[in-house]
Amino acid sequence: MYYTYIIYSKTINKYYIGSCQDIEHRLQDHLNSRSKYTKITKDWELKYFETFLTRSEACQRELQIKK
């Protein structure tokens, strides 16, 4: 399974949109400063996600949301 997700930081009042294969592991990456953009703060919360069968579908949806 692949995921497109939206996380939010109250500290900086920003959303981040991404896609991945393991959503729990990816959220931990964001919380533990292992992502360049999200290492600014450590209060990211998962707000929304969608599930897809292929990576391509998840990436396409990520781009669609970002537009």
PDB file of N, CA, C and O in Angstrom:
ATOM      1  N   MET A   1       0.830  -1.184   0.000  1.00  0.00           N
ATOM      2  CA  MET A   1       0.000   0.000   0.000  1.00  0.00           C
ATOM      3  C   MET A   1       0.878   1.252   0.000  1.00  0.00           C
ATOM      4  O   MET A   1       1.991   1.260   0.526  1.00  0.00           O
ATOM      5  N   TYR A   2       0.346   2.286  -0.598  1.00  0.00           N
ATOM      6  CA  TYR A   2       1.022   3.586  -0.636  1.00  0.00           C
ATOM      7  C   TYR A   2       0.044   4.631  -0.134  1.00  0.00           C
ATOM      8  O   TYR A   2      -1.172   4.458  -0.212  1.00  0.00           O
ATOM      9  N   TYR A   3       0.591   5.708   0.378  1.00  0.00           N
ATOM     10  CA  TYR A   3      -0.237   6.717   1.019  1.00  0.00           C
ATOM     11  C   TYR A   3       0.126   8.114   0.529  1.00  0.00           C
ATOM     12  O   TYR A   3       1.279   8.403   0.209  1.00  0.00           O
ATOM     13  N   THR A   4      -0.879   8.960   0.480  1.00  0.00           N
ATOM     14  CA  THR A   4      -0.689  10.396   0.364  1.00  0.00           C
ATOM     15  C   THR A   4      -1.201  10.945   1.684  1.00  0.00           C
ATOM     16  O   THR A   4      -2.274  10.555   2.143  1.00  0.00           O
ATOM     17  N   TYR A   5      -0.449  11.843   2.296  1.00  0.00           N
ATOM     18  CA  TYR A   5      -0.810  12.295   3.632  1.00  0.00           C
ATOM     19  C   TYR A   5      -0.615  13.800   3.793  1.00  0.00           C
ATOM     20  O   TYR A   5       0.127  14.440   3.049  1.00  0.00           O
ATOM     21  N   ILE A   6      -1.299  14.329   4.776  1.00  0.00           N
ATOM     22  CA  ILE A   6      -1.150  15.740   5.147  1.00  0.00           C
ATOM     23  C   ILE A   6      -0.874  15.786   6.641  1.00  0.00           C
ATOM     24  O   ILE A   6      -1.617  15.216   7.440  1.00  0.00           O
ATOM     25  N   ILE A   7       0.199  16.469   7.009  1.00  0.00           N
ATOM     26  CA  ILE A   7       0.518  16.675   8.422  1.00  0.00           C
ATOM     27  C   ILE A   7       0.494  18.177   8.707  1.00  0.00           C
ATOM     28  O   ILE A   7       0.623  18.990   7.792  1.00  0.00           O
ATOM     29  N   TYR A   8       0.332  18.534   9.961  1.00  0.00           N
ATOM     30  CA  TYR A   8       0.204  19.937  10.356  1.00  0.00           C
ATOM     31  C   TYR A   8       1.036  20.211  11.598  1.00  0.00           C
ATOM     32  O   TYR A   8       1.102  19.390  12.512  1.00  0.00           O
ATOM     33  N   SER A   9       1.670  21.377  11.618  1.00  0.00           N
ATOM     34  CA  SER A   9       2.403  21.840  12.796  1.00  0.00           C
ATOM     35  C   SER A   9       1.729  23.097  13.335  1.00  0.00           C
ATOM     36  O   SER A   9       1.640  24.110  12.640  1.00  0.00           O
ATOM     37  N   LYS A  10       1.263  23.028  14.557  1.00  0.00           N
ATOM     38  CA  LYS A  10       0.643  24.189  15.190  1.00  0.00           C
ATOM     39  C   LYS A  10       1.684  25.273  15.472  1.00  0.00           C
ATOM     40  O   LYS A  10       1.380  26.462  15.377  1.00  0.00           O
ATOM     41  N   THR A  11       2.898  24.873  15.815  1.00  0.00           N
ATOM     42  CA  THR A  11       3.964  25.820  16.148  1.00  0.00           C
ATOM     43  C   THR A  11       4.239  26.800  15.015  1.00  0.00           C
ATOM     44  O   THR A  11       4.359  28.003  15.243  1.00  0.00           O
ATOM     45  N   ILE A  12       4.339  26.284  13.795  1.00  0.00           N
ATOM     46  CA  ILE A  12       4.643  27.165  12.654  1.00  0.00           C
ATOM     47  C   ILE A  12       3.422  27.392  11.761  1.00  0.00           C
ATOM     48  O   ILE A  12       3.513  28.075  10.741  1.00  0.00           O
ATOM     49  N   ASN A  13       2.270  26.813  12.153  1.00  0.00           N
ATOM     50  CA  ASN A  13       1.013  26.976  11.437  1.00  0.00           C
ATOM     51  C   ASN A  13       1.157  26.643   9.948  1.00  0.00           C
ATOM     52  O   ASN A  13       0.752  27.418   9.081  1.00  0.00           O
ATOM     53  N   LYS A  14       1.743  25.472   9.673  1.00  0.00           N
ATOM     54  CA  LYS A  14       1.971  25.032   8.291  1.00  0.00           C
ATOM     55  C   LYS A  14       1.531  23.593   8.108  1.00  0.00           C
ATOM     56  O   LYS A  14       1.559  22.779   9.031  1.00  0.00           O
ATOM     57  N   TYR A  15       1.120  23.313   6.872  1.00  0.00           N
ATOM     58  CA  TYR A  15       0.800  21.954   6.458  1.00  0.00           C
ATOM     59  C   TYR A  15       1.930  21.431   5.575  1.00  0.00           C
ATOM     60  O   TYR A  15       2.629  22.196   4.911  1.00  0.00           O
ATOM     61  N   TYR A  16       2.089  20.117   5.586  1.00  0.00           N
ATOM     62  CA  TYR A  16       3.052  19.448   4.708  1.00  0.00           C
ATOM     63  C   TYR A  16       2.309  18.302   4.040  1.00  0.00           C
ATOM     64  O   TYR A  16       1.601  17.539   4.698  1.00  0.00           O
ATOM     65  N   ILE A  17       2.476  18.188   2.744  1.00  0.00           N
ATOM     66  CA  ILE A  17       1.826  17.132   1.972  1.00  0.00           C
ATOM     67  C   ILE A  17       2.899  16.215   1.417  1.00  0.00           C
ATOM     68  O   ILE A  17       3.888  16.687   0.855  1.00  0.00           O
ATOM     69  N   GLY A  18       2.718  14.922   1.566  1.00  0.00           N
ATOM     70  CA  GLY A  18       3.711  13.978   1.071  1.00  0.00           C
ATOM     71  C   GLY A  18       3.082  12.651   0.700  1.00  0.00           C
ATOM     72  O   GLY A  18       1.878  12.447   0.855  1.00  0.00           O
ATOM     73  N   SER A  19       3.920  11.753   0.207  1.00  0.00           N
ATOM     74  CA  SER A  19       3.466  10.394  -0.094  1.00  0.00           C
ATOM     75  C   SER A  19       4.552   9.421   0.341  1.00  0.00           C
ATOM     76  O   SER A  19       5.730   9.773   0.394  1.00  0.00           O
ATOM     77  N   CYS A  20       4.143   8.192   0.654  1.00  0.00           N
ATOM     78  CA  CYS A  20       5.099   7.215   1.167  1.00  0.00           C
ATOM     79  C   CYS A  20       4.493   5.817   1.116  1.00  0.00           C
ATOM     80  O   CYS A  20       3.336   5.639   0.736  1.00  0.00           O
ATOM     81  N   GLN A  21       5.292   4.836   1.502  1.00  0.00           N
ATOM     82  CA  GLN A  21       4.803   3.455   1.568  1.00  0.00           C
ATOM     83  C   GLN A  21       4.447   3.052   3.000  1.00  0.00           C
ATOM     84  O   GLN A  21       3.525   2.262   3.202  1.00  0.00           O
ATOM     85  N   ASP A  22       5.153   3.576   3.983  1.00  0.00           N
ATOM     86  CA  ASP A  22       4.906   3.242   5.389  1.00  0.00           C
ATOM     87  C   ASP A  22       4.611   4.539   6.139  1.00  0.00           C
ATOM     88  O   ASP A  22       5.527   5.266   6.523  1.00  0.00           O
ATOM     89  N   ILE A  23       3.343   4.818   6.341  1.00  0.00           N
ATOM     90  CA  ILE A  23       2.942   6.103   6.894  1.00  0.00           C
ATOM     91  C   ILE A  23       3.405   6.303   8.347  1.00  0.00           C
ATOM     92  O   ILE A  23       3.766   7.416   8.731  1.00  0.00           O
ATOM     93  N   GLU A  24       3.395   5.249   9.140  1.00  0.00           N
ATOM     94  CA  GLU A  24       3.838   5.378  10.533  1.00  0.00           C
ATOM     95  C   GLU A  24       5.332   5.692  10.603  1.00  0.00           C
ATOM     96  O   GLU A  24       5.751   6.554  11.375  1.00  0.00           O
ATOM     97  N   HIS A  25       6.120   5.004   9.811  1.00  0.00           N
ATOM     98  CA  HIS A  25       7.561   5.246   9.770  1.00  0.00           C
ATOM     99  C   HIS A  25       7.858   6.662   9.258  1.00  0.00           C
ATOM    100  O   HIS A  25       8.738   7.347   9.779  1.00  0.00           O
ATOM    101  N   ARG A  26       7.120   7.086   8.240  1.00  0.00           N
ATOM    102  CA  ARG A  26       7.346   8.414   7.672  1.00  0.00           C
ATOM    103  C   ARG A  26       6.998   9.504   8.674  1.00  0.00           C
ATOM    104  O   ARG A  26       7.707  10.507   8.753  1.00  0.00           O
ATOM    105  N   LEU A  27       5.934   9.337   9.436  1.00  0.00           N
ATOM    106  CA  LEU A  27       5.580  10.319  10.455  1.00  0.00           C
ATOM    107  C   LEU A  27       6.686  10.410  11.506  1.00  0.00           C
ATOM    108  O   LEU A  27       7.016  11.503  11.965  1.00  0.00           O
ATOM    109  N   GLN A  28       7.256   9.276  11.886  1.00  0.00           N
ATOM    110  CA  GLN A  28       8.372   9.289  12.830  1.00  0.00           C
ATOM    111  C   GLN A  28       9.574  10.033  12.253  1.00  0.00           C
ATOM    112  O   GLN A  28      10.283  10.725  12.984  1.00  0.00           O
ATOM    113  N   ASP A  29       9.810   9.895  10.938  1.00  0.00           N
ATOM    114  CA  ASP A  29      10.880  10.656  10.286  1.00  0.00           C
ATOM    115  C   ASP A  29      10.645  12.155  10.460  1.00  0.00           C
ATOM    116  O   ASP A  29      11.573  12.903  10.768  1.00  0.00           O
ATOM    117  N   HIS A  30       9.412  12.584  10.261  1.00  0.00           N
ATOM    118  CA  HIS A  30       9.094  14.003  10.403  1.00  0.00           C
ATOM    119  C   HIS A  30       9.261  14.467  11.852  1.00  0.00           C
ATOM    120  O   HIS A  30       9.758  15.565  12.099  1.00  0.00           O
ATOM    121  N   LEU A  31       8.857  13.653  12.784  1.00  0.00           N
ATOM    122  CA  LEU A  31       8.934  14.021  14.197  1.00  0.00           C
ATOM    123  C   LEU A  31      10.360  14.003  14.734  1.00  0.00           C
ATOM    124  O   LEU A  31      10.655  14.676  15.722  1.00  0.00           O
ATOM    125  N   ASN A  32      11.245  13.245  14.099  1.00  0.00           N
ATOM    126  CA  ASN A  32      12.619  13.102  14.583  1.00  0.00           C
ATOM    127  C   ASN A  32      13.650  13.783  13.695  1.00  0.00           C
ATOM    128  O   ASN A  32      14.808  13.368  13.643  1.00  0.00           O
ATOM    129  N   SER A  33      13.225  14.823  13.003  1.00  0.00           N
ATOM    130  CA  SER A  33      14.127  15.681  12.201  1.00  0.00           C
ATOM    131  C   SER A  33      14.868  14.944  11.097  1.00  0.00           C
ATOM    132  O   SER A  33      15.993  15.314  10.762  1.00  0.00           O
ATOM    133  N   ARG A  34      14.269  13.917  10.528  1.00  0.00           N
ATOM    134  CA  ARG A  34      14.921  13.212   9.425  1.00  0.00           C
ATOM    135  C   ARG A  34      14.378  13.645   8.065  1.00  0.00           C
ATOM    136  O   ARG A  34      14.592  12.971   7.058  1.00  0.00           O
ATOM    137  N   SER A  35      13.687  14.758   8.048  1.00  0.00           N
ATOM    138  CA  SER A  35      13.167  15.330   6.809  1.00  0.00           C
ATOM    139  C   SER A  35      13.579  16.793   6.772  1.00  0.00           C
ATOM    140  O   SER A  35      13.365  17.524   7.739  1.00  0.00           O
ATOM    141  N   LYS A  36      14.159  17.219   5.677  1.00  0.00           N
ATOM    142  CA  LYS A  36      14.728  18.564   5.573  1.00  0.00           C
ATOM    143  C   LYS A  36      13.707  19.660   5.902  1.00  0.00           C
ATOM    144  O   LYS A  36      13.978  20.529   6.731  1.00  0.00           O
ATOM    145  N   TYR A  37      12.563  19.622   5.270  1.00  0.00           N
ATOM    146  CA  TYR A  37      11.577  20.688   5.471  1.00  0.00           C
ATOM    147  C   TYR A  37      10.948  20.646   6.855  1.00  0.00           C
ATOM    148  O   TYR A  37      10.736  21.693   7.466  1.00  0.00           O
ATOM    149  N   THR A  38      10.649  19.465   7.355  1.00  0.00           N
ATOM    150  CA  THR A  38       9.886  19.362   8.600  1.00  0.00           C
ATOM    151  C   THR A  38      10.746  19.338   9.858  1.00  0.00           C
ATOM    152  O   THR A  38      10.211  19.234  10.962  1.00  0.00           O
ATOM    153  N   LYS A  39      12.064  19.432   9.717  1.00  0.00           N
ATOM    154  CA  LYS A  39      12.893  19.388  10.925  1.00  0.00           C
ATOM    155  C   LYS A  39      12.847  20.692  11.724  1.00  0.00           C
ATOM    156  O   LYS A  39      13.430  20.775  12.805  1.00  0.00           O
ATOM    157  N   ILE A  40      12.168  21.694  11.206  1.00  0.00           N
ATOM    158  CA  ILE A  40      12.036  22.989  11.879  1.00  0.00           C
ATOM    159  C   ILE A  40      11.347  22.849  13.234  1.00  0.00           C
ATOM    160  O   ILE A  40      11.665  23.568  14.182  1.00  0.00           O
ATOM    161  N   THR A  41      10.403  21.916  13.313  1.00  0.00           N
ATOM    162  CA  THR A  41       9.631  21.722  14.535  1.00  0.00           C
ATOM    163  C   THR A  41       9.346  20.233  14.738  1.00  0.00           C
ATOM    164  O   THR A  41       9.550  19.427  13.830  1.00  0.00           O
ATOM    165  N   LYS A  42       8.882  19.880  15.914  1.00  0.00           N
ATOM    166  CA  LYS A  42       8.665  18.467  16.220  1.00  0.00           C
ATOM    167  C   LYS A  42       7.238  18.186  16.677  1.00  0.00           C
ATOM    168  O   LYS A  42       6.993  17.219  17.398  1.00  0.00           O
ATOM    169  N   ASP A  43       6.299  19.029  16.257  1.00  0.00           N
ATOM    170  CA  ASP A  43       4.913  18.818  16.686  1.00  0.00           C
ATOM    171  C   ASP A  43       3.973  18.478  15.525  1.00  0.00           C
ATOM    172  O   ASP A  43       2.799  18.849  15.544  1.00  0.00           O
ATOM    173  N   TRP A  44       4.490  17.778  14.523  1.00  0.00           N
ATOM    174  CA  TRP A  44       3.686  17.410  13.364  1.00  0.00           C
ATOM    175  C   TRP A  44       2.613  16.408  13.752  1.00  0.00           C
ATOM    176  O   TRP A  44       2.885  15.439  14.461  1.00  0.00           O
ATOM    177  N   GLU A  45       1.391  16.645  13.284  1.00  0.00           N
ATOM    178  CA  GLU A  45       0.269  15.742  13.533  1.00  0.00           C
ATOM    179  C   GLU A  45      -0.308  15.296  12.204  1.00  0.00           C
ATOM    180  O   GLU A  45      -0.481  16.106  11.293  1.00  0.00           O
ATOM    181  N   LEU A  46      -0.605  14.016  12.091  1.00  0.00           N
ATOM    182  CA  LEU A  46      -1.247  13.499  10.896  1.00  0.00           C
ATOM    183  C   LEU A  46      -2.693  13.977  10.889  1.00  0.00           C
ATOM    184  O   LEU A  46      -3.453  13.691  11.815  1.00  0.00           O
ATOM    185  N   LYS A  47      -3.070  14.710   9.837  1.00  0.00           N
ATOM    186  CA  LYS A  47      -4.424  15.247   9.740  1.00  0.00           C
ATOM    187  C   LYS A  47      -5.288  14.484   8.749  1.00  0.00           C
ATOM    188  O   LYS A  47      -6.506  14.414   8.910  1.00  0.00           O
ATOM    189  N   TYR A  48      -4.660  13.908   7.720  1.00  0.00           N
ATOM    190  CA  TYR A  48      -5.438  13.267   6.664  1.00  0.00           C
ATOM    191  C   TYR A  48      -4.544  12.328   5.878  1.00  0.00           C
ATOM    192  O   TYR A  48      -3.351  12.591   5.723  1.00  0.00           O
ATOM    193  N   PHE A  49      -5.106  11.233   5.380  1.00  0.00           N
ATOM    194  CA  PHE A  49      -4.358  10.370   4.469  1.00  0.00           C
ATOM    195  C   PHE A  49      -5.315   9.615   3.559  1.00  0.00           C
ATOM    196  O   PHE A  49      -6.480   9.404   3.895  1.00  0.00           O
ATOM    197  N   GLU A  50      -4.804   9.214   2.410  1.00  0.00           N
ATOM    198  CA  GLU A  50      -5.521   8.387   1.451  1.00  0.00           C
ATOM    199  C   GLU A  50      -4.636   7.204   1.107  1.00  0.00           C
ATOM    200  O   GLU A  50      -3.410   7.314   1.132  1.00  0.00           O
ATOM    201  N   THR A  51      -5.247   6.074   0.786  1.00  0.00           N
ATOM    202  CA  THR A  51      -4.531   4.842   0.481  1.00  0.00           C
ATOM    203  C   THR A  51      -4.631   4.531  -1.010  1.00  0.00           C
ATOM    204  O   THR A  51      -5.681   4.712  -1.627  1.00  0.00           O
ATOM    205  N   PHE A  52      -3.504   4.052  -1.583  1.00  0.00           N
ATOM    206  CA  PHE A  52      -3.445   3.717  -2.999  1.00  0.00           C
ATOM    207  C   PHE A  52      -2.727   2.386  -3.191  1.00  0.00           C
ATOM    208  O   PHE A  52      -1.946   1.959  -2.341  1.00  0.00           O
ATOM    209  N   LEU A  53      -3.001   1.743  -4.310  1.00  0.00           N
ATOM    210  CA  LEU A  53      -2.355   0.467  -4.610  1.00  0.00           C
ATOM    211  C   LEU A  53      -0.959   0.651  -5.199  1.00  0.00           C
ATOM    212  O   LEU A  53      -0.108  -0.226  -5.047  1.00  0.00           O
ATOM    213  N   THR A  54      -0.710   1.779  -5.869  1.00  0.00           N
ATOM    214  CA  THR A  54       0.587   1.997  -6.508  1.00  0.00           C
ATOM    215  C   THR A  54       1.217   3.305  -6.053  1.00  0.00           C
ATOM    216  O   THR A  54       0.530   4.234  -5.628  1.00  0.00           O
ATOM    217  N   ARG A  55       2.529   3.354  -6.150  1.00  0.00           N
ATOM    218  CA  ARG A  55       3.268   4.560  -5.809  1.00  0.00           C
ATOM    219  C   ARG A  55       2.895   5.697  -6.759  1.00  0.00           C
ATOM    220  O   ARG A  55       2.774   6.851  -6.349  1.00  0.00           O
ATOM    221  N   SER A  56       2.719   5.358  -8.009  1.00  0.00           N
ATOM    222  CA  SER A  56       2.363   6.349  -9.014  1.00  0.00           C
ATOM    223  C   SER A  56       1.064   7.062  -8.671  1.00  0.00           C
ATOM    224  O   SER A  56       0.971   8.283  -8.800  1.00  0.00           O
ATOM    225  N   GLU A  57       0.065   6.310  -8.236  1.00  0.00           N
ATOM    226  CA  GLU A  57      -1.217   6.917  -7.858  1.00  0.00           C
ATOM    227  C   GLU A  57      -1.047   7.850  -6.661  1.00  0.00           C
ATOM    228  O   GLU A  57      -1.622   8.939  -6.634  1.00  0.00           O
ATOM    229  N   ALA A  58      -0.263   7.429  -5.676  1.00  0.00           N
ATOM    230  CA  ALA A  58      -0.038   8.246  -4.482  1.00  0.00           C
ATOM    231  C   ALA A  58       0.690   9.541  -4.851  1.00  0.00           C
ATOM    232  O   ALA A  58       0.340  10.611  -4.352  1.00  0.00           O
ATOM    233  N   CYS A  59       1.685   9.453  -5.709  1.00  0.00           N
ATOM    234  CA  CYS A  59       2.432  10.641  -6.136  1.00  0.00           C
ATOM    235  C   CYS A  59       1.557  11.587  -6.951  1.00  0.00           C
ATOM    236  O   CYS A  59       1.636  12.805  -6.796  1.00  0.00           O
ATOM    237  N   GLN A  60       0.734  11.026  -7.807  1.00  0.00           N
ATOM    238  CA  GLN A  60      -0.179  11.856  -8.595  1.00  0.00           C
ATOM    239  C   GLN A  60      -1.140  12.610  -7.703  1.00  0.00           C
ATOM    240  O   GLN A  60      -1.401  13.793  -7.922  1.00  0.00           O
ATOM    241  N   ARG A  61      -1.664  11.936  -6.703  1.00  0.00           N
ATOM    242  CA  ARG A  61      -2.597  12.581  -5.764  1.00  0.00           C
ATOM    243  C   ARG A  61      -1.876  13.664  -4.952  1.00  0.00           C
ATOM    244  O   ARG A  61      -2.442  14.727  -4.699  1.00  0.00           O
ATOM    245  N   GLU A  62      -0.645  13.400  -4.548  1.00  0.00           N
ATOM    246  CA  GLU A  62       0.144  14.399  -3.818  1.00  0.00           C
ATOM    247  C   GLU A  62       0.270  15.664  -4.654  1.00  0.00           C
ATOM    248  O   GLU A  62       0.044  16.764  -4.149  1.00  0.00           O
ATOM    249  N   LEU A  63       0.625  15.524  -5.912  1.00  0.00           N
ATOM    250  CA  LEU A  63       0.766  16.677  -6.802  1.00  0.00           C
ATOM    251  C   LEU A  63      -0.569  17.391  -7.006  1.00  0.00           C
ATOM    252  O   LEU A  63      -0.614  18.619  -7.075  1.00  0.00           O
ATOM    253  N   GLN A  64      -1.641  16.633  -7.101  1.00  0.00           N
ATOM    254  CA  GLN A  64      -2.964  17.219  -7.275  1.00  0.00           C
ATOM    255  C   GLN A  64      -3.327  18.085  -6.074  1.00  0.00           C
ATOM    256  O   GLN A  64      -3.826  19.198  -6.244  1.00  0.00           O
ATOM    257  N   ILE A  65      -3.087  17.594  -4.873  1.00  0.00           N
ATOM    258  CA  ILE A  65      -3.390  18.351  -3.656  1.00  0.00           C
ATOM    259  C   ILE A  65      -2.528  19.608  -3.579  1.00  0.00           C
ATOM    260  O   ILE A  65      -3.015  20.671  -3.194  1.00  0.00           O
ATOM    261  N   LYS A  66      -1.263  19.494  -3.938  1.00  0.00           N
ATOM    262  CA  LYS A  66      -0.352  20.635  -3.858  1.00  0.00           C
ATOM    263  C   LYS A  66      -0.739  21.769  -4.808  1.00  0.00           C
ATOM    264  O   LYS A  66      -0.437  22.935  -4.552  1.00  0.00           O
ATOM    265  N   LYS A  67      -1.418  21.413  -5.915  1.00  0.00           N
ATOM    266  CA  LYS A  67      -1.870  22.455  -6.843  1.00  0.00           C
ATOM    267  C   LYS A  67      -3.034  23.169  -6.262  1.00  0.00           C
ATOM    268  O   LYS A  67      -3.569  24.087  -6.884  1.00  0.00           O
TER     269      LYS A  67
END
